[in-house]
Amino acid sequence: MAQVYRGGQPYPAGHPGRLTPHEVRTREFAARRRGVDPDEVREFQARVADELALLNEAVRLLSQENDRIKRALRDWQTLHARECRPPNSGHW
């Protein structure tokens, strides 16, 4: 497997970390003879960075909601297990 680099440094264990909006906005590219319009590149970088920021926020909010639902389910299961288990009525 080829070593993958980010910011001039190899990824830890060969796996990429999360790309941040700041990295997208500040990434610079070497000039080429028949290169692209730098203003268009910066505009695109800004759009990608904004979208990435929105997606990161959505992931954060969904993670919080997931944690809340897990806690509520655990609480419900605990309450339900106490109320619904008749003493000495099972096979076990």
Secondary structure, 3 states (H helix, E strand, C coil): CCCCEECCEECHHHCCCCCCHHHHHHCCCCCCCCCCCHHHHHHHHHHHHHHHHHHHHHHHHHHHHHHHHHHHHHHHHHHHHHHHCCCCCCCC
